[in-house]
Amino acid sequence: MNLPTALPNAKAGIQRLGVFGGAFDPPHLAHVALVEAAIVQLQLQQVRVLPTGDAWHKPRQLSDAANRVAMTRLAFADLPSVVVDEREIGRSGPSYTVDTLHELHAEYPQAQLFLLIGEDQRRSLTSWHQIGEIGRIAIICAAGRELAVRAWNEEPGTAPTSPPLSDTLQARIRTLDMPLMPHSATDIRMLAATEQALTGLVPPAVERYIHEHHLYRPH
């Protein structure tokens, strides 16, 4: 896959900017595949990958932020157009996507923003904080509907039941063409807890990091 490279220190040259947030606890191959697909299909010049800070919507405590950032950097190290952005980690209080989009719009006023999300996130969009404003600022780009329900950072049994999206918001959503990748961060953590191999689920460097740092093992 031929991926365009970023334009370092050239904000004025970036016209199409991807934004991909998540717990990344841990980052896995479906995350990487989504970003690769978005770069090619949307012709993105740069993608900001943002590990979340205070995940107000998560039913569990996230792993240490430093480990999640380190794993995210390893996961996306081979994609030169990806910048791992720590702004949400350093933000006090709940971390909302709309705040990040406002900041990036101010930093890149000439750029079209593309918010990258998984299919499970598409189904929960109506519950997002200021979703109307999100749809105004960015084009929302979701993984294909055939993607397995538990393919990202979700917890078992938390699939939301949401009202239909408005026509205006629906018009701002694009679908990314992706193969079926039923990766689940929950399942990966369970495997890591018993020191099982994670081959084919996370990038090799992330697997090494998890095992070397004894992540997700019961205390």
C-alpha positions as CSV (number, residue, x, y, z in Angstrom):
1,M,0.0,0.0,0.0
2,N,1.5,3.3,-1.1
3,L,0.9,5.9,1.7
4,P,1.6,9.6,1.3
5,T,4.1,11.1,3.7
6,A,3.4,13.9,6.1
7,L,4.6,17.5,5.6
8,P,6.6,18.2,8.7
9,N,6.4,21.7,10.2
10,A,4.3,22.8,7.2
11,K,0.9,23.4,8.6
12,A,0.0,25.7,5.7
13,G,0.5,22.7,3.3
14,I,-1.9,20.4,5.0
15,Q,-5.3,20.6,3.4
16,R,-6.8,17.3,4.5
17,L,-6.2,16.3,8.1
18,G,-7.4,13.1,9.8
19,V,-8.3,12.9,13.5
20,F,-8.4,9.5,15.2
21,G,-8.9,9.3,19.0
22,G,-9.3,6.3,21.3
23,A,-8.2,4.7,24.5
24,F,-5.6,2.6,22.6
25,D,-5.6,0.2,25.6
26,P,-3.9,-1.4,23.7
27,P,-3.7,-0.2,20.1
28,H,-4.3,-3.1,17.7
29,L,-4.1,-4.0,14.1
30,A,-7.7,-2.9,13.3
31,H,-6.7,0.6,14.5
32,V,-3.8,0.7,12.2
33,A,-5.8,-0.7,9.3
34,L,-8.4,2.0,9.7
35,V,-5.8,4.8,9.6
36,E,-4.1,3.2,6.6
37,A,-7.5,2.9,4.8
38,A,-8.3,6.5,5.6
39,I,-5.0,7.9,4.4
40,V,-5.4,6.2,1.0
41,Q,-9.2,6.6,0.5
42,L,-9.5,10.2,1.8
43,Q,-6.0,11.3,0.5
44,L,-5.0,12.6,3.9
45,Q,-1.8,14.4,4.3
46,Q,-1.6,13.9,8.0
47,V,-3.5,11.9,10.7
48,R,-3.5,13.0,14.3
49,V,-3.8,10.0,16.5
50,L,-4.9,11.0,20.0
51,P,-4.9,8.7,23.0
52,T,-7.7,9.8,25.2
53,G,-7.2,11.4,28.6
54,D,-10.1,11.2,31.1
55,A,-12.5,8.9,29.3
56,W,-15.8,10.0,30.8
57,H,-17.7,7.3,28.7
58,K,-15.6,4.3,29.8
59,P,-17.0,2.0,32.5
60,R,-13.5,1.1,33.6
61,Q,-10.3,2.8,34.6
62,L,-7.9,3.1,31.7
63,S,-4.3,1.9,31.9
64,D,-1.5,4.3,32.7
65,A,-1.4,7.1,30.1
66,A,2.4,6.8,29.6
67,N,2.0,3.1,28.6
68,R,-0.9,3.8,26.2
69,V,1.0,6.7,24.5
70,A,4.2,4.5,24.2
71,M,2.2,1.6,22.6
72,T,0.4,4.0,20.3
73,R,3.7,5.4,19.1
74,L,5.0,1.9,18.4
75,A,1.8,0.8,16.6
76,F,1.9,3.7,14.1
77,A,5.7,4.0,13.8
78,D,5.7,2.8,10.2
79,L,3.2,5.4,9.0
80,P,5.1,8.6,8.4
81,S,2.0,10.7,8.0
82,V,0.8,9.8,11.5
83,V,1.5,12.2,14.4
84,V,0.7,10.8,17.9
85,D,-0.8,13.8,19.6
86,E,-0.8,13.9,23.5
87,R,-3.1,16.9,24.0
88,E,-6.0,14.9,25.4
89,I,-3.7,13.1,27.9
90,G,-2.7,16.5,29.3
91,R,-6.2,17.9,29.4
92,S,-7.7,18.2,32.9
93,G,-11.3,17.0,33.3
94,P,-13.3,15.0,30.8
95,S,-11.8,14.8,27.3
96,Y,-14.3,15.7,24.6
97,T,-13.7,15.2,20.9
98,V,-15.4,18.5,20.1
99,D,-12.7,20.4,22.1
100,T,-9.9,18.7,20.2
101,L,-11.6,19.5,16.9
102,H,-11.9,23.1,17.8
103,E,-8.2,23.3,18.7
104,L,-7.1,21.6,15.5
105,H,-9.4,23.8,13.4
106,A,-7.7,26.9,15.0
107,E,-4.2,25.4,14.3
108,Y,-5.0,24.3,10.7
109,P,-7.7,26.8,9.6
110,Q,-7.2,26.0,6.0
111,A,-7.6,22.2,6.4
112,Q,-10.7,20.0,6.1
113,L,-10.9,17.8,9.2
114,F,-11.9,14.2,8.9
115,L,-12.9,12.4,12.1
116,L,-12.1,8.7,11.9
117,I,-14.2,6.3,14.0
118,G,-15.0,2.7,14.3
119,E,-18.4,1.2,13.4
120,D,-19.3,0.8,17.1
121,Q,-18.7,4.5,17.5
122,R,-20.9,5.3,14.5
123,R,-23.8,3.7,16.3
124,S,-23.3,5.7,19.4
125,L,-22.8,9.1,17.7
126,T,-26.1,10.6,18.9
127,S,-24.8,10.3,22.5
128,W,-21.6,12.2,21.8
129,H,-21.0,15.6,23.5
130,Q,-22.0,18.3,21.1
131,I,-22.4,15.9,18.2
132,G,-24.0,18.6,16.0
133,E,-21.0,20.8,16.4
134,I,-18.7,17.9,15.6
135,G,-20.6,17.3,12.4
136,R,-20.2,21.0,11.5
137,I,-16.4,21.0,12.0
138,A,-15.4,17.7,10.6
139,I,-16.5,15.1,8.1
140,I,-17.1,11.9,10.0
141,C,-15.5,8.8,8.4
142,A,-16.5,5.4,9.9
143,A,-15.3,1.9,9.3
144,G,-17.5,-0.2,7.0
145,R,-20.7,-1.5,8.5
146,E,-19.5,-5.1,8.0
147,L,-16.9,-4.6,10.7
148,A,-17.5,-6.7,13.8
149,V,-19.4,-5.0,16.6
150,R,-16.5,-5.4,19.1
151,A,-13.7,-4.2,16.9
152,W,-12.2,-1.3,18.8
153,N,-12.0,-0.2,22.5
154,E,-15.5,-1.1,23.7
155,E,-16.4,-3.2,26.7
156,P,-18.7,-6.3,26.5
157,G,-22.4,-5.5,26.7
158,T,-22.0,-1.7,26.2
159,A,-23.3,-1.5,22.6
160,P,-25.6,1.6,22.7
161,T,-29.2,1.9,21.6
162,S,-29.4,5.3,20.0
163,P,-32.0,7.2,18.1
164,P,-31.5,7.7,14.3
165,L,-29.0,10.4,13.2
166,S,-30.4,13.6,11.8
167,D,-30.3,13.9,8.0
168,T,-27.9,16.8,8.4
169,L,-25.4,14.7,10.4
170,Q,-26.0,11.6,8.3
171,A,-24.9,13.6,5.2
172,R,-21.6,14.4,6.9
173,I,-20.7,10.7,7.4
174,R,-18.6,8.7,4.9
175,T,-17.9,5.0,5.1
176,L,-14.4,3.6,4.7
177,D,-14.0,0.4,2.8
178,M,-12.3,-2.1,5.2
179,P,-12.1,-5.9,5.5
180,L,-13.7,-7.7,8.4
181,M,-11.3,-7.4,11.4
182,P,-12.9,-8.6,14.6
183,H,-10.2,-7.3,16.9
184,S,-11.3,-6.5,20.5
185,A,-9.1,-4.6,23.0
186,T,-11.0,-6.4,25.7
187,D,-10.1,-9.8,24.4
188,I,-6.5,-8.7,23.9
189,R,-6.2,-7.6,27.5
190,M,-7.7,-10.9,28.6
191,L,-5.1,-12.8,26.6
192,A,-2.3,-10.6,27.9
193,A,-3.4,-11.2,31.5
194,T,-2.5,-14.9,31.1
195,E,0.7,-14.2,29.1
196,Q,-0.7,-15.6,25.8
197,A,0.6,-14.7,22.4
198,L,-1.0,-11.7,20.7
199,T,0.3,-12.5,17.2
200,G,-2.0,-11.2,14.5
201,L,-3.9,-9.0,17.0
202,V,-1.5,-6.2,17.7
203,P,1.7,-5.0,15.9
204,P,4.8,-7.0,17.0
205,A,6.4,-4.0,18.8
206,V,3.2,-3.5,20.8
207,E,3.1,-7.2,21.8
208,R,6.7,-7.0,23.0
209,Y,5.9,-3.9,25.0
210,I,2.9,-5.5,26.6
211,H,4.9,-8.6,27.7
212,E,8.1,-6.7,28.7
213,H,6.1,-4.3,30.9
214,H,3.8,-7.0,32.2
215,L,0.7,-5.0,31.2
216,Y,-2.8,-6.2,31.9
217,R,-1.7,-8.9,34.3
218,P,-3.8,-9.3,37.5
219,H,-2.2,-7.6,40.5
